[in-house]
Amino acid sequence: MTVRTRTALDTLPAYAPGRSVPGAIKLASNELSFPTLPAVAEAISEAVAHQSAGINRYPDNGAQALVRKLAEHTGAPEANIIAGCGSVALCQQLVQATAEHGDEVIFGWRSFEAYPIVTQITGATPIRVPVTAAHELDLPAMAAAITPSTRLIFVCTPNNPTGTAISRDDLVTFLDAVPDDVLVVVDEAYREFDTADSSPDGLEFALSRPNVLTLRTLSKAYGLAGLRVGYAVGDQQVIKSLSKVAIPFALNSLAQAAAVAALSVKADLAPRWRQVVDERDRVTAALRAGGFEVPPSQANFVWLPLRERATAFAAHCEEHKVIVRSFPDASGGVRVTIGSPAENDVFLAAAGSFSR
Ligand SMILES: Cc1ncc(COP(=O)(O)O)c(C=O)c1O
């Protein structure tokens, strides 16, 4: 007799993390390539050594100091904010809080790989709405996909992995079409790299419409991917529901301390973000000059919609000691994180020698 597990797991796509290969440059997980800022490293050391609340103690379950800092950072009231163990945990909490078996969760496709996984784990049905030929979220088609069973919609902007951003105007039109009892999550994991004037600020809607929530992370622009800190801003009732489905103490004390410190040195991080943006534009231009299709990216990565050539391209890059992220299927391609200028040069040289 084998142990009975839920049948929903049989068709569950496994999350494939970006691979690390010793000696190779990793451009596969949309991390920031810069080292940890000294103030952040110090805050972590202090949290380890803290006299009365060191790592022998459970962390603050409500992450109060961090939520206070996030309130200062966003201008949102503390009651409208929740922090979580990475924004991916909050994605899962969002589905758990809104959807059950028979309910539907809508998102673009391709979009963040975790959306279908967290949806199916909960027993809800994922509804993938194809992106446009320009690799942009198709908001009118997403609105048209809403049924009485829809509970949650993920709008990822800039979109992972295609890099494209929606406009504020298009988001307003979309939000106006969504019933009030359906939650729209504007996932802005890459917003610090978005330089388009037309892009929305999810906070504006999260604070003015009870059925909109913005999801953000310190994993990317704030360089804390290894510590796992994300947060959501939205209606107080929604935030309360998210806290009910949270795993107790999931956000550890070192992560909380590091996040407070990283938010305090935002000004020191901004030049890093500018470098990423400059490098993204340089890499995009070089790839296009080499004949690749590259949609305009507002994130810290670029998307090469190579479809069935994705696997060969990723293997070719690996031979040249660069690990990129391939999504090998009909709607697939290769996502390449922007690294340091030297790392990007190694990638561009590899891409340039790929025979198509
Ligand atoms: C769009 C999007 N949302 C959320 C996440 C989750 O980030 P984290 O769990 O590291 O905060 C990612 C990570 O890749 C992402 O791309």
The ligand as an SDF file (V2000), in Angstrom:
LIG
                    3D

 16 16  0  0  0  0  0  0  0  0999 V2000
    6.6390   38.1620  -10.5400 C   0  0  0  0  0  0  0  0  0  0  0  0
    7.1970   37.5710   -9.3110 C   0  0  0  0  0  0  0  0  0  0  0  0
    6.4820   37.6090   -8.1960 N   0  0  0  0  0  0  0  0  0  0  0  0
    6.9480   37.1040   -7.0520 C   0  0  0  0  0  0  0  0  0  0  0  0
    8.1820   36.5140   -7.0080 C   0  0  0  0  0  0  0  0  0  0  0  0
    8.6240   35.9200   -5.7030 C   0  0  0  0  0  0  0  0  0  0  0  0
    9.6890   36.5600   -5.1800 O   0  0  0  0  0  0  0  0  0  0  0  0
   10.1290   36.2920   -3.6670 P   0  0  0  0  0  0  0  0  0  0  0  0
    9.3630   35.1070   -3.1840 O   0  0  0  0  0  0  0  0  0  0  0  0
   11.5790   36.0410   -3.7400 O   0  0  0  0  0  0  0  0  0  0  0  0
    9.7640   37.5320   -2.9240 O   0  0  0  0  0  0  0  0  0  0  0  0
    8.9700   36.4400   -8.1430 C   0  0  0  0  0  0  0  0  0  0  0  0
   10.2730   35.7660   -8.0950 C   0  0  0  0  0  0  0  0  0  0  0  0
   10.8480   35.3820   -9.0530 O   0  0  0  0  0  0  0  0  0  0  0  0
    8.4590   36.9820   -9.3280 C   0  0  0  0  0  0  0  0  0  0  0  0
    9.1550   36.9260  -10.4520 O   0  0  0  0  0  0  0  0  0  0  0  0
  1  2  1  0
  2  3  1  0
  2 15  2  0
  3  4  2  0
  4  5  1  0
  5  6  1  0
  5 12  2  0
  6  7  1  0
  7  8  1  0
  8  9  2  0
  8 10  1  0
  8 11  1  0
 12 13  1  0
 12 15  1  0
 13 14  2  0
 15 16  1  0
M  END
$$$$
